[in-house]
Amino acid sequence: MNTNLFLRMINAKSEYSKILIYSSVFLFIIFLILMGQNVLRYGASDHYNPWRSIFYLVISVLFFIPLVPFVYSYGKKNFLSNPRIFWLIAVLLTITTLFIFLVVSNLALWLAGYYDNFFDLLYVRRYFGREALFHLLLLVVCFYFIRTGSQGEHKLVSGTLGRKEITIRTDLIRWIESDDHYLKIHTNESSLLKRSTLEQMAEELKPNFVRIHRKYLVNKEQIIGKEKQQRDEFVILRSGERLKVGRSYRPFDI
């Protein structure tokens, strides 16, 4: 992934960037609270080193931040494909995430000379006695919003693939293209054909899809950024595809 595309993804007003911001704020507040507790408990001691506390809390609390958008994205994908066993997947993913983070953060502290042993039992007790509770709370909130936010928000669309008629959820659609009297419905796996007009489809799929061109209707969740090239404007999809924005549909705000 090139740098410009990465920056556009971070700046895009998507639910994933919002999750990153909210989780960062939450964990930073927890960092300040725990740091304050350490100062109040041990600040009077001659052996207390605040820089060691800061390093420990950065690794054991703030180092968790990059994992949250990944867990959210992976959890939502699995909810949409397996809604009936969502909470089972959520529990297994939570346990796996906490265990992996315990090992990785312990390794980082050991390499930094914070502990004498690679897998320190003192850190295990401290982590699961304090920091892990905040990580667990954050993951539970993520899964709760995945569950409540994804229920009922996706409609169904039918189309043909060869001689087969197939019905799919609209969240699986990347974009829809007008082709004479038919529509090409582009998904990650294939393209379906449907006899309809783009105007009718745009009305049916409000507000999750947006018209950007007389020939293009795009899933808002697939848009990660936009770019301009001289007089032309394009939207960037998660698949890496670039779709031109029609002049009459500008300015286009993501």
Secondary structure, 3 states (H helix, E strand, C coil): CCHHHHHHHHHCCCHHHHHHHHHHHHHHHHHHHHHHHHHHHHCCCCCCCHHHHHHHHHHHCHHHCCHHHHHHHHHHHHHHHCHHHHHHHHHHHHHHHHHHHHHHHHHHHHHCCCCCCCCCHHHHHHHHHHHHHHHHHHHHHHHHHHHHHHCCCCCEEEEEECCEEEEEEHHHEEEEEEECCEEEEEECCCEEEEECCHHHHHHHCCCCEEECCCCEEEEHHHEEEEEEECCEEEEEECCCCEEECCHHHCCCCC
